[in-house]
Every structure is written in structure tokens, then in C-alpha cells.
Amino acid sequence: MTHYDPLKVLIVEDEALLAMELEALVEDAGHTVVGWATSSAQARKMVDGLEADVAFVDVHLTDGPTGVDVAQYIGEKKSSMVVFMTANPKRIPDNFAGAVGVIAKPYTMHGLQAALRYLHEGVRRPPPVSTLPVGFTLSPEYRSMWSE
């Protein structure tokens, strides 16, 4: 019997409608949303108090373009894998601030579900066996770890 171990997902997004839509997509895919933050301060507090496998982080939050700082904070804690979700991928530093990669907005429901499947494999049994989903760009570090 195969045991399906759902991902625990933290959403760091300042637009309520996008966050609610993302939460619904994550839960429809069989995973659990453990928290939702709109600012870097809120995100740091959640990172300190919650256990998450993956954090979807927007670059621009209510307190400015602080998503990169949030990603670095999560990376230092080594608590979750970070995936940026942004319409401005150029704002992400070359080293991706330690993140796995970026999903460009606007994303599709199918694209996000494929990304979740890929991340699930990457978190639970790395490296992922699925094909890298369209619209998902891996950071240079993860591209070298997860590709043949």
C-alpha cells in the first residue's frame, strides 16, 4: 500500500484573492495549507511557529518587495523549500535567495497542480521523477541537483 504524505504549504502573498485561490488549488491537489502571511514580519512569525514543507512566496508583499528577505530567512532556518510566485521574476537574485525556483504569474490551475506534484516528489523522494512543469523555472542550484 502506498502512503500518500501530503505537503504542508505556507502561502506568503499579499493579495487576498490570489492567496485564497492558491489555497483552494493546494487543497484540491490533496495538500494542506498551514498558514497565510501578507507581510515579511507575519511570514517570519509563521516560519518560527509552523512546520511547512513548501512556502509559496510572492516577491512583493504589503511591506514592499520583501519576499526575497522572507526566502532568505526560511533558507537560514532550513525549515521549508521556497518557491517564488511572481509576475516579476527579474526581481529574484541570481542565486534565487536559496529558493527551489519560481512559478511565473499568472499561472494556470494545471500548471500549479503539476508544480505541486513535482515539488511533492522533490520533498518526499528527491530528485523528482516528473518532468519539470511548464512555467516552473528551477534555480541553478536545484537544476544541478535534480536533473541528470
C-alpha positions in Angstrom: 0.0 0.0 0.0 1.4 3.4 -1.0 1.2 6.0 1.7 0.4 9.5 0.3 2.0 12.0 2.5 0.5 15.5 1.7 2.7 18.6 1.7 2.3 21.2 4.4 2.2 24.6 2.5 2.8 28.1 3.7 1.4 30.9 1.5 3.1 34.3 1.6 1.0 36.5 -0.6 -0.5 40.0 0.0 -3.3 39.8 -2.5 -6.2 38.1 -0.7 -7.9 36.7 -3.8 -4.7 35.2 -5.1 -4.0 33.7 -1.7 -7.5 32.2 -1.4 -7.3 30.8 -5.0 -3.9 29.3 -4.3 -5.1 27.8 -1.0 -8.0 26.2 -2.8 -5.7 24.8 -5.6 -3.3 23.4 -3.0 -6.1 21.7 -1.0 -7.8 20.4 -4.2 -4.4 18.7 -5.0 -4.6 16.9 -1.7 -2.2 19.1 0.3 -2.6 21.2 3.5 -2.2 24.9 3.8 -0.8 25.6 7.3 -0.7 29.4 7.2 -1.0 32.5 5.1 1.1 35.7 5.6 0.8 39.0 3.8 4.0 40.8 5.1 7.6 39.8 5.9 7.0 40.2 9.6 4.0 37.9 9.6 5.8 35.4 7.4 8.8 35.3 9.8 6.5 34.7 12.8 4.7 31.9 10.9 8.0 30.3 9.9 9.1 30.3 13.5 5.9 28.8 14.7 4.7 26.4 12.0 6.0 23.4 10.2 5.8 23.6 6.4 7.4 21.6 3.6 6.9 24.3 0.9 6.4 28.0 1.1 5.0 29.8 -1.9 6.4 33.3 -1.6 5.4 36.4 -3.6 8.2 38.8 -4.2 6.1 41.9 -3.5 4.3 41.9 -0.1 2.3 44.6 1.9 5.6 46.0 3.2 7.3 46.2 -0.2 9.5 43.8 -2.2 10.4 41.8 0.9 9.7 38.3 -0.4 13.4 37.8 -1.2 14.1 38.5 2.5 11.5 36.0 3.6 13.0 33.4 1.3 16.5 34.0 2.8 15.0 33.8 6.3 13.3 30.5 5.6 16.6 29.3 4.0 18.6 30.1 7.1 16.1 28.2 9.2 16.2 25.3 6.7 12.5 24.8 7.5 10.9 24.6 4.1 11.6 24.7 0.4 10.7 28.1 -1.0 9.1 28.6 -4.4 8.7 32.2 -5.6 5.4 33.1 -7.3 5.7 36.4 -9.0 4.9 38.3 -12.2 8.4 40.0 -11.8 10.9 37.1 -12.0 13.6 39.7 -12.7 13.3 40.8 -9.0 14.7 37.5 -7.9 18.5 37.5 -7.3 20.6 35.2 -9.5 21.1 32.7 -6.6 17.3 32.7 -6.1 17.9 33.5 -2.4 18.1 29.8 -1.8 14.7 29.1 -3.3 13.9 25.9 -5.4 12.6 28.0 -8.2 9.9 30.4 -9.5 6.4 30.0 -10.9 5.6 32.9 -13.1 2.2 34.6 -12.6 -0.3 34.3 -14.0 -0.1 30.5 -13.5 -2.8 28.0 -14.6 -4.6 25.6 -12.4 -3.0 22.7 -14.4 0.5 24.3 -14.1 0.2 24.7 -10.4 -1.0 21.1 -9.9 1.9 19.9 -12.0 4.3 22.0 -9.9 2.8 20.6 -6.7 3.3 17.1 -7.9 6.9 17.9 -8.9 7.6 19.5 -5.5 5.9 16.7 -3.7 8.4 14.3 -5.3 11.3 16.7 -4.6 10.4 17.0 -0.9 9.5 13.4 -0.2 11.7 11.3 -2.6 14.2 13.6 -4.3 15.0 14.0 -7.1 11.6 14.4 -8.7 10.7 11.9 -11.4 8.1 14.0 -13.1 9.0 16.3 -16.0 9.7 19.9 -14.9 6.3 21.7 -15.3 5.9 24.4 -17.9 6.0 27.8 -16.2 8.2 26.5 -13.4 11.9 27.6 -13.5 14.3 25.8 -11.2 17.1 27.8 -9.5 20.6 26.9 -10.8 21.3 25.1 -7.5 18.3 22.8 -7.8 18.7 22.4 -11.5 22.1 20.8 -10.9 20.8 18.7 -8.0 17.6 17.5 -9.7 18.5 16.9 -13.3 20.6 14.1 -14.8 
